[in-house]
Amino acid sequence: MKRENVVMMAQASWALPLVAMGINVVSSSQPRDIRSAMAVVGMVIYVLALVLGVVALAYVPKFGREKIFTNALVGTILSAGLIALVVVFVTLVLPRLHP
């Protein structure tokens, strides 16, 4: 794998969660079925961003930290945090809203 590809993966790992959050915000005013579909799309994007961040972090020893480490670390933490929030919401909050 080329260094440029790893840099792009690291940058995508923090940019994709922002795109997914934007999709969720835009879809919040849509009908329920569209909101549900967009929520699934958002979760898939969060997981994809997490995978990209972890893979980019794995290449740090080979290509060095410059332009990779910070981007990948931020993306990994952001994605993992958002996934955790979604899991907490779905398991704890959502059942109380719709008993």
C-alpha positions as CSV (number, residue, x, y, z in Angstrom):
1,M,0.0,0.0,0.0
2,K,1.2,3.5,-0.8
3,R,1.7,6.2,1.8
4,E,-0.7,8.5,0.0
5,N,-3.5,5.9,0.3
6,V,-2.9,5.6,4.1
7,V,-3.0,9.4,4.4
8,M,-6.3,9.5,2.6
9,M,-7.7,6.7,4.9
10,A,-6.6,8.7,8.0
11,Q,-8.3,11.8,6.7
12,A,-11.4,9.9,5.7
13,S,-11.6,8.4,9.2
14,W,-12.4,11.8,10.7
15,A,-14.3,13.3,7.8
16,L,-16.8,10.4,7.2
17,P,-18.3,10.7,10.7
18,L,-19.0,14.4,10.1
19,V,-20.7,13.4,6.8
20,A,-22.8,10.8,8.6
21,M,-23.8,13.3,11.2
22,G,-24.9,15.7,8.5
23,I,-26.9,13.0,6.8
24,N,-28.6,12.3,10.2
25,V,-29.4,16.0,10.7
26,V,-30.8,16.4,7.2
27,S,-32.9,13.3,7.5
28,S,-34.4,14.2,10.8
29,S,-37.2,16.1,9.2
30,Q,-38.0,13.2,6.8
31,P,-40.7,10.5,7.2
32,R,-39.9,7.7,9.7
33,D,-38.9,5.1,7.1
34,I,-36.4,7.5,5.5
35,R,-35.0,8.4,8.9
36,S,-34.6,4.8,9.8
37,A,-32.8,4.0,6.5
38,M,-30.5,7.1,7.0
39,A,-29.8,6.0,10.5
40,V,-28.6,2.6,9.2
41,V,-26.5,4.4,6.5
42,G,-25.0,6.6,9.2
43,M,-24.1,3.7,11.4
44,V,-22.4,1.9,8.4
45,I,-20.4,5.1,7.8
46,Y,-19.3,5.2,11.4
47,V,-18.1,1.6,11.3
48,L,-16.3,2.2,8.0
49,A,-14.6,5.3,9.4
50,L,-13.5,3.3,12.5
51,V,-12.1,0.6,10.3
52,L,-10.2,3.1,8.1
53,G,-8.8,4.8,11.2
54,V,-7.6,1.5,12.8
55,V,-6.0,0.4,9.5
56,A,-4.3,3.8,9.1
57,L,-3.0,3.6,12.6
58,A,-1.6,0.1,11.8
59,Y,0.5,1.6,9.0
60,V,2.1,4.3,11.2
61,P,5.2,2.2,12.0
62,K,5.8,1.7,8.3
63,F,5.1,5.2,7.0
64,G,5.7,7.4,10.0
65,R,3.4,9.7,12.0
66,E,3.3,12.7,9.7
67,K,-0.2,13.3,8.3
68,I,-1.4,9.9,9.5
69,F,-1.3,9.5,13.2
70,T,-3.3,12.5,14.4
71,N,-5.9,12.2,11.7
72,A,-6.4,8.5,12.2
73,L,-6.4,8.8,16.0
74,V,-9.1,11.6,15.9
75,G,-11.1,9.6,13.4
76,T,-10.9,6.4,15.4
77,I,-11.9,8.1,18.7
78,L,-14.7,10.1,17.0
79,S,-16.1,7.0,15.3
80,A,-15.9,4.8,18.4
81,G,-17.5,7.5,20.5
82,L,-20.4,7.9,18.0
83,I,-20.9,4.2,17.8
84,A,-21.0,4.0,21.6
85,L,-23.6,6.8,21.7
86,V,-25.8,5.0,19.1
87,V,-25.6,1.7,21.0
88,V,-26.5,3.4,24.3
89,F,-29.4,5.2,22.6
90,V,-30.7,2.2,20.9
91,T,-30.4,-0.1,24.0
92,L,-31.3,2.3,26.8
93,V,-33.2,5.3,25.6
94,L,-35.2,4.0,22.6
95,P,-37.1,1.3,24.5
96,R,-38.2,3.9,27.1
97,L,-39.6,6.1,24.3
98,H,-41.6,3.3,22.7
99,P,-42.7,0.9,25.5
